[in-house]
Amino acid sequence: MVYKVIGLMSGSSLDGLDICYTFLEEMRGKWSFDIQEAECIPYEPKMAEQLSRASALPGGDFLKLHTSYGRFLGEKVNEFVRQHGLDHKIDFIASHGHTVYHDPANHTSFQIGDGATIAAVTNRPVISDLRSLDVALGGQGAPIVPIGDKLLFSDFDYWLNIGGIINITVQHEGKHIAFDIGPGNQVLNALAAVEGKEMDENGDLARQGSLLTDVLGKLNGQAYYKKLPPKSLSNDAAKALVFPTLMQSSQNNRDLLRTAAQHMAEQIGNVVKQYPSGKERAKMLVTGGGAFNKYLIELMEQVLEPLNVNPVVPYEQVVKYKEALVMALIGALRWREETNVLSDVTGASKDSISGALWMV
């Protein structure tokens, strides 16, 4: 069976809306994918500002943003469909939305972007609200991408995503375990912004810096890193781990970038030490915007080489759009009424078939 799906994803780095149109095929329990079209639509500064401050809005304004962002998503899908000639070629849309509040300890997580509005604007079936059931079942509601790691990228031993937050999936004792490692691109981007740049392209600024061992020690000493999974981070919690140490420092900015990159590489290495593959040589799939940071990848290679793990950066579409692709898969599984969120990963009381279906 082949499903023609649009997956939508907006990540914590607030760089834009990822749209992925893919063919997903299931044959005798095996899934495969073929990305047909994909693009990232950058957010205007006003939209990025609204999303970043959404959780502080009064109730009425929050709900208005929820629906207006849903309208924005629907309109961008319509533009994407027209641009690529996809009318009558889409079975449904699967939308993650943008996480604006995440407090699983109190059974609450909210992704803004009203699914009903997307359905109304696009006149297509929409599957949204992909995390809420898992959170209601006592789970972290995150990460949810591991179902895609399991079904679409089974040739690897570790699956790393370097977005605004770094998360990983590992195989351990026959199960998939996944969790947020720590802050990622949002830290590097914030430090690059000090020098008037949107990002540290290729890690060139960090490469020019020197390692600050005392700062590195403070970063690595955070209690979160010693906590066992399941665990996840909100944007605010991720920033709280490192922003006070880095952004309030009087040290040279490029030294701070160099140290932040080393910190990320070492925390990734610590996870591999905690969950060894048992293989003579293991492979780690690396996706997300951070996979384009050549210097960060070099630091990871230095840390992972003694652990006999090869980081592998796949072709560009997978690097950029893996999460949107997996949202499409999660939608397809919901359409089929099959498990799409794994309790082994999130800590929920059971696996779930998550997502609200909006039909027009």
Secondary structure, 3 states (H helix, E strand, C coil): CEEEEEEEEECCCCCEEEEEEEEEEEECCEEEEEEEEEEEEECCHHHHHHHHCHHHCCHHHHHHHHHHHHHHHHHHHHHHHHHHCCCCCCCEEEECCEEEEEEHHHCEEEEECCHHHHHHHHCCCEEECCCHHHHHCCCCCCCCCHHHHHHHCCCCCEEEEECCEEEEEEEECCEEEEEEEEECHHHHHHHHHCCCCCCCHHHHHHHCCCCCHHHHHHHHCCHHHHCCCCCCCCHHHHHHHHHHHHHCCCCCHHHHHHHHHHHHHHHHHHHHHHCCCCCCCEEEEEECHHHHCHHHHHHHHHHHHHHCEEEECCCHHHHHHHHHHHHHHHHHHHHCCCCCECHHHHCCCCCECCCEEECC
